[in-house]
Amino acid sequence: MIYQKITEYLNICVEKDFLSHAYIFHGPDESAKKTIILKFVNKILNADFNSDVSEYRGFNPDLILISADADEERSINLIRQLKRFLILSPYHGKYKIAIISAAEKLNIYAQNALLKIFEEAPNHAIIVINVRTIDSIPETIASRAVKLAFWRQNNINQLDEKIIEIFNEILAGDFKDRYYIFEKLNDYTTIEIFKSWLWYLRTKFLFDQNQKLNNLLKISQNIYFKLNETNINPKFAYDELILNL
């Protein structure tokens, strides 16, 4: 089952009442993040959400849903609303939960206000942040939360053997040769290459969890996000990757 370890970890946290004040669900797998967040919240609040939190059957005073906004004034108002909500004691169980979606849209002022909430949050407060990449929120916030990555876990053996061979060459090759090695993948789009590259790196990291691979994964995830969400020139994507290899 995909993300089984994450699901089991969250279930144990609830069952043992060993919950953190903050969780960050990061990565592009929006469907899985949404599903697991809802199951997590259901279990804590003993509630009844279906697949769409907006269709929750009944009002729950111990849950607030915030969709981050890039607009400065609306963004600040949302965080103020969050602060007022968390100050109040829970109506039913032990906890009040806030879910912040698209947190990468929070501007610097809202991020600073959120950091202050993190630092001053009461014991009954649990904040769940949904964000596309961990690098899109400040380290001061990320370092205070449990971070859960949602990148689909595919086995390296499921990749095309040609791609695996070329990726091995890229990691082992000299800087000047890497551009030419990437040219061997002309049959694939840039998005396809980076998607496969991430699967390749994640599988290697499972067997060899070193700092270099960890840093390379973060950089590659950020590049993949920009390829999907911005108009970045594919050449710049390769440049950024090769300069960090």
trRosetta pair geometry for C-beta under 8 A, 3 or more apart (Angstrom, degrees):
i j d omega theta_ij theta_ji phi_ij phi_ji
1 4 4.2 103 77 -71 97 107
1 7 7.5 -41 118 26 128 144
2 32 6.6 -85 117 -114 121 141
2 152 6.3 -32 -145 -138 135 75
2 153 6.2 168 -136 35 80 95
3 6 4.5 -38 -175 37 90 119
3 7 5.9 95 125 -24 86 95
3 32 5.8 139 -9 180 150 131
3 36 6.4 -86 133 -68 146 147
3 150 6.8 -1 -91 -119 134 81
3 153 7.5 160 -54 0 55 116
4 7 5.7 -57 -149 38 33 111
4 8 6.1 30 156 -18 68 108
5 8 5.8 -55 -144 39 29 109
5 9 6.2 33 155 -23 64 107
6 9 5.7 -55 -148 35 29 113
6 10 6.4 24 157 -15 65 107
6 36 6.5 12 118 -162 120 157
6 148 5.3 96 -136 -160 121 122
6 150 7.9 -6 -42 -84 173 79
7 10 6.1 -59 -149 38 28 106
7 11 6.3 30 154 -20 64 109
7 36 6.2 -116 -87 -129 83 112
7 39 7.3 -3 -133 97 98 146
8 11 5.7 -55 -147 36 31 114
8 12 6.4 31 155 -19 64 106
9 12 5.9 -58 -153 35 29 110
9 13 6.5 33 150 -23 64 105
9 148 8.0 -178 78 -107 137 119
10 13 5.4 -49 -149 31 35 116
10 14 6.6 31 154 -15 65 103
10 36 7.1 133 17 176 160 103
10 39 7.8 100 104 101 139 99
10 40 5.0 -68 174 -107 141 106
10 43 7.6 124 138 51 99 147
11 14 6.0 -58 -154 37 32 107
11 15 6.1 24 155 -14 68 113
11 43 6.8 -115 -116 -150 64 169
12 15 5.7 -57 -137 43 31 108
12 16 5.7 10 168 -1 69 115
12 18 7.5 -22 132 50 78 116
13 16 6.6 -66 -137 49 18 95
13 18 5.3 -107 -142 77 60 78
13 19 5.3 96 162 -91 104 62
13 20 7.4 -46 -154 -3 139 79
14 17 7.3 16 -177 -77 30 43
14 19 6.8 46 -89 -73 51 109
14 40 7.4 -173 -51 -154 129 66
14 43 4.7 12 -169 130 173 120
14 44 5.7 -120 -120 -78 114 69
17 94 7.8 30 -140 60 114 162
19 44 7.2 73 -99 -114 152 121
19 95 7.1 -23 85 -87 160 149
19 126 6.1 -41 154 -98 129 127
20 23 6.2 121 72 -62 119 78
20 126 7.5 100 89 -131 55 90
20 145 6.9 116 138 -150 137 54
20 146 4.7 155 20 -17 163 116
21 118 7.4 128 115 -151 121 66
21 121 5.2 137 -177 92 133 140
21 123 7.8 -96 -92 -136 110 36
21 125 5.9 38 -154 91 95 84
21 126 6.3 -139 -153 -106 38 50
21 127 6.7 23 149 18 70 89
21 144 7.9 -40 76 155 108 97
21 145 8.0 -102 83 -106 70 71
22 118 6.1 -9 -46 -126 152 100
22 121 7.7 141 -49 15 102 165
22 126 7.2 174 -78 -161 36 52
22 127 4.5 -9 -110 64 85 97
22 128 7.6 178 -155 -77 53 33
22 129 7.1 18 -172 -6 98 105
22 144 6.0 43 52 119 143 86
22 145 3.7 -81 115 -107 107 96
22 146 7.0 164 97 17 59 71
23 40 7.8 -84 62 159 166 161
23 126 7.5 13 1 -179 99 95
23 127 7.5 -177 29 93 60 54
23 128 5.0 -6 63 -117 102 72
23 129 7.0 -173 92 28 52 70
23 145 5.9 162 -103 -177 12 105
23 146 4.9 -25 -112 65 72 97
23 147 7.9 163 -164 -83 57 24
23 148 6.5 6 -176 1 102 115
24 129 4.7 -17 -112 69 71 109
24 131 6.3 -21 -167 23 99 115
24 134 6.7 92 133 -115 137 89
24 137 7.4 -142 -133 51 138 148
24 141 8.0 110 -75 132 134 94
24 142 6.2 -28 -13 -127 168 72
24 145 4.6 96 -20 111 99 138
24 146 7.1 -179 23 84 70 45
24 147 4.9 -16 65 -110 108 68
24 148 6.9 171 85 25 54 69
25 33 4.6 133 148 -147 130 106
25 36 7.3 164 -124 81 141 113
25 37 6.1 -92 -15 -69 162 109
25 128 6.8 20 -6 -179 109 92
25 129 6.9 -178 27 89 68 53
25 130 5.1 -17 68 -108 107 67
25 131 7.4 145 78 26 55 64
25 148 5.3 -22 -107 71 63 105
25 150 6.2 30 180 -19 87 125
26 130 8.0 162 -81 -160 46 40
26 131 5.0 -19 -105 76 88 89
26 132 7.0 26 -156 109 76 15
26 133 6.2 66 -175 -151 114 16
26 134 4.5 75 155 -61 175 78
26 147 6.5 -18 15 -162 119 93
26 148 7.3 146 23 75 69 51
26 149 6.0 -33 75 -110 85 57
26 150 6.8 177 88 22 33 86
27 33 6.9 171 65 -61 92 122
27 132 7.4 -80 102 -168 8 40
27 133 7.6 75 -84 -95 30 48
27 149 5.2 98 -51 -171 127 62
27 150 3.5 -171 65 65 133 68
27 151 4.8 -131 -144 -51 130 68
27 221 7.5 -72 -114 -155 71 128
28 132 6.2 34 -88 -155 64 84
28 150 7.4 -150 50 101 36 92
28 151 7.1 54 34 -103 84 71
28 224 7.4 -97 -25 122 143 113
28 225 6.7 -167 -68 -97 112 81
28 228 6.9 65 -124 51 143 168
29 32 4.4 -1 138 32 116 116
29 33 6.1 136 94 -23 74 90
29 150 4.1 -126 53 149 108 103
29 151 6.5 177 -18 -99 115 23
29 152 5.7 135 -85 -48 134 80
30 33 5.6 -58 -145 38 32 112
30 34 6.1 31 160 -20 68 108
31 34 6.0 -58 -150 35 26 109
31 35 6.4 22 156 -16 63 110
32 35 5.8 -56 -145 38 31 110
32 36 6.1 19 163 -11 67 111
32 150 5.3 176 87 -157 116 122
32 152 7.7 152 -13 -82 151 79
33 36 6.3 -66 -145 42 24 101
33 37 6.1 27 158 -21 64 111
33 130 5.7 118 151 -136 132 108
33 150 4.9 -110 -65 -15 94 172
34 37 5.9 -56 -145 35 26 112
34 38 6.5 23 158 -17 62 108
34 51 7.9 57 128 -175 115 70
34 53 7.9 -128 -166 -18 96 107
34 130 7.6 41 -78 -125 64 151
35 38 6.1 -62 -155 36 27 108
35 39 6.5 23 153 -16 64 108
35 51 7.1 -22 -102 -134 83 80
36 39 5.6 -51 -145 38 36 112
36 40 6.1 43 153 -24 66 106
36 150 7.9 -170 30 -96 138 126
37 40 5.6 -57 -150 35 29 115
37 41 6.3 25 155 -16 66 107
37 99 6.4 96 170 -129 131 127
37 128 5.8 134 -144 157 108 145
37 130 6.6 -41 -66 -73 156 117
38 41 5.8 -54 -144 39 31 108
38 42 6.2 39 153 -25 64 105
38 49 4.7 -127 -165 101 106 139
38 51 7.3 162 55 -131 171 30
38 53 6.0 -148 -100 -72 109 96
39 42 5.5 -49 -147 32 31 117
39 43 6.4 30 156 -21 63 106
40 43 6.0 -60 -154 33 27 109
40 44 6.6 20 153 -15 63 108
40 128 7.2 140 96 -105 136 149
41 44 5.8 -57 -147 38 33 108
41 45 5.9 -1 167 10 70 114
41 47 6.7 -28 133 43 86 128
41 49 6.6 39 86 -2 114 144
41 53 8.0 38 62 -114 154 120
41 63 6.7 71 -171 -116 127 129
41 97 5.7 171 -128 121 98 163
41 99 7.0 -40 -74 -58 143 125
41 128 7.3 -95 -68 0 104 158
42 45 6.7 -79 -141 54 19 87
42 46 7.5 46 170 -119 56 12
42 47 5.2 -114 -126 65 56 79
42 48 6.9 73 -133 -90 105 23
42 49 5.4 -121 -74 27 102 97
43 46 7.5 17 -168 -72 22 48
44 93 7.4 175 154 92 68 156
44 95 5.7 -49 168 63 118 142
44 97 6.3 106 94 -57 143 139
44 126 7.0 -84 -169 44 164 163
45 60 6.3 47 171 -169 148 147
45 62 5.9 170 -122 88 118 123
45 63 6.4 -30 -75 -54 163 115
45 92 7.4 76 -159 75 81 131
45 93 6.3 -160 -130 18 51 138
45 95 7.2 -107 -79 75 75 100
45 97 6.6 -98 -50 8 118 131
46 93 6.8 134 15 -59 108 137
47 56 7.3 -15 163 -153 126 118
47 60 5.7 -20 -113 -85 135 152
47 63 7.3 -1 -58 -30 164 144
48 56 7.5 127 86 -158 63 76
48 57 5.7 -38 99 51 112 109
48 58 7.4 56 56 33 106 115
49 53 5.6 -14 -151 -110 131 65
49 56 5.2 -40 -108 -105 78 91
50 55 5.8 -38 51 91 113 113
50 56 7.6 -173 18 -95 73 43
50 57 7.5 70 -17 -21 102 100
52 55 4.4 57 85 13 104 109
53 56 5.8 2 -172 -45 53 104
53 65 6.1 151 129 -98 133 144
53 99 7.3 -82 -159 65 171 159
54 65 7.7 -146 -82 102 69 170
56 59 7.9 101 104 -96 115 29
56 60 6.8 -73 153 -1 146 109
56 63 7.9 -173 -123 85 174 147
60 63 4.5 35 96 21 117 111
61 91 4.4 52 79 -5 126 148
61 92 7.6 134 57 -14 95 95
62 90 5.0 31 -114 -143 120 88
62 91 5.6 -134 -52 31 95 90
62 92 5.8 -94 -24 31 139 98
62 93 6.8 69 -144 39 176 88
62 95 6.7 97 176 101 125 57
62 96 4.8 -128 -158 -112 75 65
62 97 6.5 56 141 17 83 78
63 96 7.5 -164 -69 -163 34 63
63 97 5.2 -8 -110 67 74 94
63 98 7.8 159 -159 -87 49 35
63 99 7.4 10 -169 -2 94 102
64 81 7.4 -177 -172 134 145 100
64 82 6.6 176 103 -113 146 66
64 85 4.7 -1 -36 -172 152 168
64 96 7.7 27 -1 170 98 100
64 97 7.5 -173 29 97 64 52
64 98 4.9 -13 66 -113 100 78
64 99 7.4 -172 92 28 53 66
65 98 8.0 176 -81 -158 23 56
65 99 5.2 -11 -117 63 66 104
65 101 7.5 7 -173 -4 86 109
66 78 5.2 118 -154 -178 119 116
66 81 7.4 157 -97 83 118 116
66 82 6.1 -27 -51 -73 153 111
66 98 6.5 11 2 -176 115 99
66 99 6.9 175 30 88 70 53
66 100 4.8 -17 75 -108 109 70
66 101 7.1 177 91 22 54 69
67 100 8.0 157 -94 -160 20 51
67 101 5.1 -22 -112 65 68 104
67 102 5.9 37 -166 34 73 116
68 75 6.6 33 -165 -124 76 92
68 78 7.0 178 -115 95 49 161
68 100 6.1 56 -50 179 99 95
68 101 6.7 -146 4 87 83 49
68 102 4.6 -142 47 95 99 84
68 103 5.2 132 -32 -107 149 34
68 104 7.4 152 82 48 151 38
68 105 4.2 152 117 64 110 102
68 106 4.9 -79 -151 -53 131 78
68 110 7.5 139 -145 129 101 153
69 74 4.3 -36 91 105 150 120
69 75 5.0 -142 74 -70 81 74
69 78 6.5 142 18 -20 104 141
69 105 6.1 -74 -175 129 4 129
70 75 7.0 -23 -173 -58 6 127
70 105 4.6 -89 -63 -169 74 98
70 107 6.7 92 -161 -53 51 94
71 74 4.2 50 84 27 115 110
71 75 6.0 175 82 -20 54 90
72 75 5.8 -61 -145 35 22 114
72 76 6.5 18 161 -15 62 107
72 107 5.3 -33 -104 32 72 160
72 109 6.3 55 -155 37 94 132
72 110 7.8 -160 -147 -29 52 103
73 76 6.0 -56 -149 36 29 108
73 77 6.3 28 154 -19 64 109
74 77 5.6 -56 -147 38 33 114
74 78 6.4 38 154 -25 65 103
75 78 5.9 -53 -153 29 29 112
75 79 6.9 23 152 -13 62 105
75 105 7.4 -146 -102 125 119 87
75 106 5.6 141 -161 -136 122 62
75 107 5.3 120 84 17 166 95
75 109 7.2 113 99 74 117 95
75 110 4.0 -88 149 -53 107 146
76 79 5.9 -58 -153 38 34 108
76 80 6.4 36 150 -19 67 105
76 109 5.7 -26 -81 117 108 118
76 110 5.5 -129 -77 -81 52 85
76 113 6.5 110 -135 -7 72 158
77 80 5.6 -53 -148 36 34 113
77 81 6.3 39 151 -22 65 104
78 81 5.6 -52 -152 34 32 114
78 82 6.5 37 148 -23 64 102
78 110 7.1 22 62 -138 100 130
79 82 5.3 -46 -149 31 37 118
79 83 6.6 41 151 -22 65 99
79 106 7.7 83 -59 -138 120 122
79 110 5.0 172 -28 -149 137 83
79 113 4.3 99 134 106 149 129
79 114 5.6 -102 -128 -64 125 77
79 117 7.0 -144 -172 -25 95 138
80 83 5.6 -49 -151 31 35 113
80 84 6.6 33 152 -16 65 103
80 113 7.4 -49 -59 176 64 148
81 84 5.9 -55 -150 37 32 109
81 85 6.3 34 152 -22 65 108
82 85 5.7 -58 -150 35 30 113
82 86 6.3 20 159 -14 67 110
82 98 5.5 68 -143 -141 102 155
82 100 7.5 1 -99 -75 145 113
82 114 7.7 16 80 -108 152 80
82 117 6.4 0 114 -123 114 165
82 127 7.9 53 -175 -114 128 114
83 86 6.2 -61 -145 39 28 104
83 87 6.5 35 157 -30 63 104
83 113 7.6 -85 -45 168 127 104
83 117 5.5 -126 -91 -99 87 114
84 87 6.0 -50 -151 23 30 115
84 88 7.5 29 156 -19 59 101
85 88 6.5 -63 -170 27 33 108
85 96 6.7 -175 148 162 88 137
85 98 6.6 120 94 -83 134 113
86 96 5.9 175 -121 94 57 131
86 98 6.5 -51 -67 -31 107 129
86 117 6.8 99 44 -164 154 112
86 121 6.1 -59 163 -136 144 84
86 122 6.5 171 156 26 90 97
86 125 4.4 36 -156 -109 114 127
86 127 7.9 -21 -91 -67 140 99
87 122 7.0 113 -126 -16 37 127
88 96 7.1 106 81 -73 82 161
89 96 7.9 179 174 -33 22 123
89 124 6.6 77 -143 34 58 165
90 93 5.8 -66 155 73 148 52
90 94 6.2 110 30 151 160 9
90 95 5.9 73 -80 66 143 13
90 96 5.1 -159 -87 -50 82 83
90 124 5.3 -137 -26 180 106 139
94 124 6.1 -146 158 -127 60 92
95 124 5.3 -176 -117 -173 43 72
95 125 7.4 142 -156 -96 79 9
95 126 5.3 15 -172 -4 128 116
96 124 5.6 60 10 131 86 101
96 125 5.8 -25 68 -105 94 58
96 126 7.2 175 84 27 44 75
97 126 4.8 -22 -107 73 77 103
97 127 7.8 165 -158 -87 55 27
97 128 6.6 14 -174 -3 101 110
98 125 7.4 -3 3 -164 107 92
98 126 7.3 176 26 90 66 53
98 127 4.9 -13 65 -115 104 71
98 128 7.0 -178 90 28 52 69
99 128 4.8 -18 -109 71 69 107
99 130 7.0 25 -178 -12 89 109
100 103 4.9 66 125 -82 111 104
100 106 7.9 5 173 -49 132 128
100 114 7.9 33 -87 -126 172 136
100 127 6.8 9 -3 -174 112 95
100 128 7.1 173 23 88 68 53
100 129 4.9 -15 65 -113 106 69
100 130 6.8 -169 92 25 54 72
101 130 4.6 -7 -119 58 62 124
102 105 5.0 16 143 1 101 118
102 130 7.0 2 -25 93 36 96
102 131 7.5 90 -151 -108 16 54
102 132 7.9 22 -126 -28 56 94
103 106 5.6 -18 -172 -7 62 115
103 129 4.7 5 -36 -165 158 104
103 130 6.5 146 -9 67 99 47
103 131 4.4 -59 54 -78 104 101
103 136 7.8 134 96 104 79 105
103 137 5.9 3 123 -78 115 130
104 131 5.1 117 -43 -150 88 94
104 132 5.5 -36 -16 25 146 97
104 133 7.1 58 -88 41 137 74
104 136 3.7 -6 -122 138 110 138
104 137 6.6 -106 -95 -53 61 81
106 110 4.1 -125 -166 96 96 123
106 111 5.1 129 122 -61 117 77
106 114 6.6 3 -179 -15 161 141
106 137 7.5 42 50 -114 117 94
107 110 5.3 90 53 15 67 102
107 111 6.9 -123 105 -8 32 94
108 111 5.5 -53 -144 35 32 115
108 112 6.4 33 156 -20 65 103
109 112 5.9 -52 -151 33 30 110
109 113 6.5 29 150 -16 63 106
110 113 5.5 -54 -147 38 35 112
110 114 6.2 38 152 -22 67 104
111 114 5.6 -52 -146 36 31 112
111 115 6.5 37 151 -23 63 102
111 137 6.9 178 -128 -152 117 78
111 138 5.6 110 171 -5 132 119
111 141 6.7 -101 -166 -35 90 140
112 115 5.6 -48 -150 30 33 115
112 116 6.8 35 150 -19 62 101
113 116 5.7 -51 -155 32 35 113
113 117 6.7 38 146 -20 64 102
114 117 5.5 -51 -153 33 38 114
114 118 6.5 45 147 -24 66 100
114 141 6.3 20 110 -110 112 132
115 118 5.4 -48 -153 30 35 117
115 119 6.5 31 151 -17 65 105
115 138 7.1 -29 -71 71 126 136
115 140 5.5 14 -125 118 133 116
115 141 5.5 -103 -89 -76 85 87
115 144 7.9 125 -139 16 72 147
116 119 5.7 -56 -150 37 34 111
116 120 6.2 1 160 6 68 114
117 120 6.3 -75 -138 53 27 89
117 121 5.8 55 159 -67 68 90
117 127 7.4 103 121 -66 118 152
118 121 6.1 -24 -140 -17 22 116
118 127 7.2 -90 -94 36 78 151
118 141 6.3 174 -32 -130 159 73
118 144 5.0 89 170 109 135 153
118 145 7.7 -83 -132 -54 128 94
119 144 7.8 -83 -70 -125 62 161
121 125 4.1 -118 -178 73 108 142
121 127 7.0 -109 -107 -19 154 116
122 125 5.2 107 59 -14 70 106
127 145 7.6 -84 84 -106 100 122
129 137 7.2 29 156 -61 149 169
129 141 7.9 65 -34 153 170 122
129 145 6.9 -21 24 -153 120 171
131 134 6.9 109 94 -90 125 38
131 136 5.9 -168 177 69 118 112
131 137 5.7 -72 -121 -23 167 121
132 136 6.2 37 60 13 89 151
132 225 5.6 118 142 -137 117 127
132 229 7.2 36 176 -45 167 154
133 136 4.8 99 68 -12 87 104
133 221 5.9 152 -127 131 107 105
133 222 5.5 101 -166 -98 156 68
133 225 4.8 -71 -46 -46 129 164
134 137 7.0 -69 -168 39 43 93
134 142 5.8 87 -173 -128 95 141
134 147 6.2 35 -113 -149 133 133
134 149 7.8 -53 -37 -94 123 89
134 218 7.2 -70 61 -133 114 101
134 221 7.9 37 22 104 90 144
135 218 6.5 114 -51 180 119 102
135 221 7.9 147 2 91 115 105
135 222 5.2 -12 40 -90 147 123
136 225 7.9 -122 -44 144 124 162
137 141 5.2 -75 152 72 112 130
137 142 5.7 136 92 -54 103 97
138 141 5.0 91 69 8 85 98
138 142 6.9 -160 98 -3 43 91
139 142 5.3 -57 -134 45 38 111
139 143 5.6 43 164 -28 72 107
140 143 6.3 -46 -137 30 20 111
140 144 7.3 12 157 -13 50 111
141 144 6.2 -73 -162 36 32 106
141 145 6.9 7 155 -6 68 118
142 145 6.3 -79 -153 41 33 102
142 147 6.4 30 -169 -78 91 125
151 198 6.3 -116 -172 157 137 126
151 202 6.2 -157 104 -83 129 149
151 221 7.0 -96 -77 -111 139 115
152 199 7.8 -25 89 -95 85 99
153 202 6.7 -135 -121 138 68 139
154 158 5.3 -96 174 59 104 137
154 159 7.6 106 125 -50 121 85
154 199 4.6 -23 63 -142 111 126
154 202 7.9 87 46 72 67 128
154 203 7.6 -63 91 -57 60 115
155 158 5.0 102 69 -9 80 102
155 203 6.4 92 -153 -110 40 131
156 159 5.7 -41 -169 14 51 115
156 164 6.4 95 172 -110 100 120
156 199 6.8 157 -95 137 58 91
156 200 5.9 79 -120 -120 101 56
156 203 3.9 -169 -43 102 103 167
156 204 7.4 78 -71 -46 143 69
158 199 7.7 -80 70 164 104 145
159 163 5.1 -101 164 77 111 124
159 164 5.3 129 95 -55 119 96
159 196 5.6 109 -130 -156 119 105
159 199 6.3 160 -65 99 119 128
159 200 6.4 12 -39 -74 167 91
160 163 4.4 85 69 3 93 106
160 164 7.1 -166 91 -8 49 83
160 196 7.7 -28 26 -137 92 148
161 164 5.6 -53 -149 36 37 113
161 165 6.3 39 154 -21 68 105
162 165 5.8 -56 -151 35 29 112
162 166 6.4 24 154 -16 65 108
162 184 8.0 -145 170 145 102 110
163 166 5.8 -58 -147 39 31 108
163 167 6.1 32 155 -20 67 107
163 185 7.0 66 -113 -111 80 113
163 188 7.6 51 -94 -32 115 157
163 193 7.9 -165 -136 -128 114 66
163 196 5.3 -53 174 156 150 149
163 200 7.5 -135 136 -65 103 132
164 167 5.8 -56 -145 37 29 111
164 168 6.4 33 154 -21 63 104
164 200 6.8 174 -112 -116 67 117
165 168 5.8 -54 -154 32 29 113
165 169 6.7 31 148 -20 62 104
166 169 5.4 -51 -153 33 37 115
166 170 6.5 41 148 -24 67 101
166 181 6.1 154 -165 171 86 94
166 182 7.8 112 167 -101 121 34
166 184 5.2 -161 -116 86 131 128
166 185 6.0 155 128 -58 165 101
167 170 5.5 -47 -148 30 36 115
167 171 6.6 33 155 -15 65 102
167 196 7.7 -135 -59 128 136 101
167 197 6.5 172 -114 -115 122 72
167 200 4.9 -71 172 -174 167 165
168 171 6.1 -56 -152 37 31 108
168 172 6.2 11 158 -3 66 115
169 172 6.1 -72 -144 50 27 99
169 173 5.4 36 161 -40 69 116
169 181 5.0 -166 114 -143 119 137
170 173 5.9 -48 -130 23 22 116
170 178 5.6 74 -143 -137 78 93
170 181 5.2 -179 -81 110 75 142
170 182 7.0 66 -99 -65 122 77
170 245 7.0 -105 157 -132 90 154
171 245 7.1 -143 -116 -163 49 115
173 177 4.4 -116 178 85 122 120
173 178 5.4 156 93 -75 125 72
173 181 5.7 -166 -11 -33 167 149
174 177 4.9 82 59 9 81 107
174 178 7.4 -133 92 -30 41 83
175 178 6.1 -46 -156 2 31 115
175 242 7.0 107 -151 169 74 100
175 245 7.5 163 -104 72 73 110
176 179 7.8 -52 -180 20 36 100
177 180 5.6 -65 -165 45 55 110
177 181 5.9 57 142 -28 84 105
178 181 5.4 -52 -145 34 36 114
178 182 6.4 40 155 -22 67 101
178 242 4.9 157 104 -131 140 112
178 245 6.5 151 -109 45 161 158
179 182 5.8 -53 -153 32 31 112
179 183 6.9 40 147 -28 61 100
179 238 7.1 90 -116 151 77 130
179 242 6.7 5 -63 -100 75 163
180 183 5.5 -44 -157 20 38 119
180 184 7.9 51 146 -27 58 89
181 184 6.0 -38 -174 9 44 115
182 185 5.9 -55 -172 28 53 110
182 193 7.6 64 -155 -170 94 152
182 238 6.0 107 169 -140 172 129
182 242 7.9 -83 -31 -69 139 120
183 186 6.0 9 -177 -49 57 103
185 188 5.0 -42 172 38 93 111
185 193 5.3 92 143 -106 147 122
188 192 4.3 -125 -176 90 103 126
188 193 5.1 128 110 -60 125 84
188 196 7.6 -39 -175 8 160 138
189 192 4.6 96 55 6 79 104
189 193 7.0 -142 94 -8 42 87
190 193 5.6 -54 -148 34 33 113
190 194 6.4 23 158 -11 67 107
190 227 6.3 -145 122 -143 111 136
190 234 4.1 -131 -76 -132 161 122
190 237 6.3 98 -178 68 130 147
190 238 7.8 -102 -132 -47 112 96
191 194 6.2 -61 -147 41 28 102
191 195 6.1 30 155 -21 65 110
191 224 7.9 95 -142 -146 64 79
191 227 5.7 173 -95 142 76 128
191 228 7.1 96 -125 -78 112 77
192 195 5.7 -55 -145 36 28 113
192 196 6.3 24 158 -13 64 108
193 196 6.0 -62 -152 41 27 106
193 197 6.0 31 150 -25 64 110
194 197 5.1 -48 -140 35 35 119
194 198 6.5 41 157 -23 64 98
194 220 6.8 180 -159 -172 92 91
194 223 6.3 -133 -140 110 139 106
194 224 4.7 177 144 -96 125 89
194 227 6.0 134 41 18 158 161
194 237 7.0 -65 -68 164 139 134
195 198 6.0 -52 -155 30 29 110
195 199 6.9 27 149 -15 61 104
195 224 6.8 115 -77 -137 55 126
196 199 5.6 -53 -152 36 37 112
196 200 6.2 42 149 -23 67 106
197 200 5.5 -53 -149 35 31 117
197 201 6.4 28 155 -17 65 106
197 220 6.1 -135 120 -158 113 135
197 241 7.9 -12 161 -144 161 149
198 201 5.8 -54 -145 38 31 108
198 202 6.2 32 157 -20 66 107
198 217 7.5 90 -141 -142 75 75
198 220 5.6 175 -89 132 80 122
198 221 6.6 93 -120 -83 123 67
198 224 5.9 -5 -51 -51 135 156
199 202 5.9 -55 -145 36 28 111
199 203 6.4 26 157 -18 63 107
200 203 6.2 -61 -153 35 25 108
200 204 6.6 21 153 -15 63 108
201 204 5.7 -57 -148 38 33 110
201 205 6.1 34 154 -23 67 108
201 213 6.4 170 -167 -164 91 92
201 216 6.2 -142 -141 112 137 108
201 217 5.2 173 138 -91 130 83
201 220 6.0 132 10 44 162 160
202 205 5.6 -55 -147 36 30 114
202 206 6.7 41 151 -29 62 98
202 217 6.8 98 -78 -124 65 123
203 206 5.7 -43 -155 20 34 116
203 207 7.3 12 154 -1 61 104
204 207 6.3 -73 -162 46 35 98
204 208 6.0 -35 165 42 75 104
204 213 6.1 -141 108 -135 107 140
205 208 6.7 -85 -125 69 27 62
205 209 5.8 62 -179 -101 72 63
205 213 4.7 178 -94 140 89 131
205 214 6.8 113 -134 -75 125 59
205 217 6.1 8 -58 -57 152 140
206 209 7.6 11 -130 -62 12 91
208 213 6.5 114 100 -10 91 155
209 213 7.2 -118 -138 69 31 126
209 214 7.1 51 -170 -59 69 106
210 213 5.3 89 62 14 79 101
210 214 6.9 -141 100 -8 39 94
211 214 5.3 -56 -146 37 34 117
211 215 6.2 33 158 -18 69 104
212 215 6.0 -56 -150 36 28 107
212 216 6.3 26 153 -17 63 110
213 216 5.5 -56 -143 40 33 113
213 217 6.2 41 155 -26 66 103
214 217 5.8 -52 -152 30 28 114
214 218 6.8 27 152 -17 61 104
215 218 5.8 -55 -153 34 34 111
215 219 6.4 30 153 -15 67 107
215 244 7.6 -139 135 176 102 113
216 219 5.7 -54 -146 39 33 111
216 220 6.0 30 156 -18 67 110
216 244 6.6 157 -113 130 71 106
216 245 7.1 57 -119 -111 120 54
217 220 5.8 -59 -142 40 27 109
217 221 6.1 30 158 -22 64 107
218 221 5.8 -53 -146 34 27 112
218 222 6.5 26 155 -18 61 107
219 222 5.8 -59 -154 36 30 111
219 223 6.5 29 151 -18 65 105
219 240 7.2 -163 177 147 107 99
219 241 7.0 143 130 -112 113 59
219 244 4.9 -133 176 125 169 164
220 223 5.6 -51 -147 36 34 112
220 224 6.3 36 153 -20 66 105
220 241 6.5 57 -99 -117 79 105
221 224 5.7 -53 -147 36 30 112
221 225 6.4 35 152 -22 63 104
222 225 5.6 -49 -150 32 32 115
222 226 6.6 30 153 -17 64 104
223 226 5.8 -57 -151 37 33 109
223 227 6.4 36 151 -22 66 104
223 232 8.0 -139 -157 112 68 164
223 237 5.1 115 -172 -151 112 88
223 240 5.7 173 -96 90 120 130
223 241 5.9 -12 -54 -63 172 96
224 227 5.6 -51 -148 33 33 114
224 228 6.5 25 155 -13 64 109
225 228 6.0 -66 -153 41 30 106
225 229 5.8 -13 166 13 69 120
226 229 6.4 -72 -124 54 25 87
226 230 4.8 -32 -164 35 70 118
226 232 4.6 48 145 -19 109 147
226 237 7.1 -175 86 -99 113 100
227 230 7.6 -30 -64 53 11 76
227 232 6.0 -79 -86 60 51 119
227 234 7.4 57 -121 -102 108 71
227 237 5.7 41 -74 -103 109 149
232 236 5.6 -116 -179 74 93 121
232 237 5.8 99 129 -58 124 96
233 236 4.5 88 68 1 91 105
233 237 7.3 -156 96 -10 50 82
234 237 5.2 -50 -153 29 41 118
234 238 6.7 38 152 -15 70 99
235 238 5.9 -54 -154 37 35 108
235 239 6.3 40 147 -23 66 106
236 239 5.3 -49 -144 35 36 117
236 240 6.3 38 156 -22 67 103
237 240 6.0 -53 -150 33 28 109
237 241 6.6 24 153 -15 62 108
238 241 5.8 -58 -148 39 33 110
238 242 6.0 26 160 -16 69 111
239 242 6.1 -61 -143 40 25 105
239 243 6.1 23 161 -18 63 112
240 243 6.1 -59 -146 37 25 110
240 244 6.6 6 159 -5 60 115
241 244 6.2 -79 -157 44 27 100
241 245 6.6 41 151 -45 68 99
242 245 5.6 -36 -148 4 37 118
